[in-house]
Amino acid sequence: IQLEALEAECDRLRHDAAQAKSLATEVVFLKRQVAELEMEGTMKNTDADTVESLKAQAENSVLSSRLLLMERQMVDIKARNKVLEDKLTLVGRTANDDKIKQIVNDADLAFKDDLD
């Protein structure tokens, strides 16, 4: 049951990492749009307003994605702490703590891989 819970947690972390990558892709797209508009050089005042709006939107997207990533990392850390607390409780009840250490290590490695 614990292994299934860890696998589910790893799947959730992979999903969160994919969402963070999607947000990063959106930010890159918005930055490219800004760069293209700036390179045209024949912008009118309305175009300049559009560029400023896109810059603000890109900056907000960057900040939002960073905030979202931080919030998810906090949730992940809390979840990992809960899992580790559960594991410590389980270690007190079982003699097979080497297997538990391996499961925790595998979960930590999977979490680090997802963050990369």
PyMOL commands that set and color helices and strands:
alter all, ss='L'
color gray80, all
select helices_A, chain A and resi 2-40+45-93+97-115
alter helices_A, ss='H'
color red, helices_A
deselect
rebuild
show_as cartoon
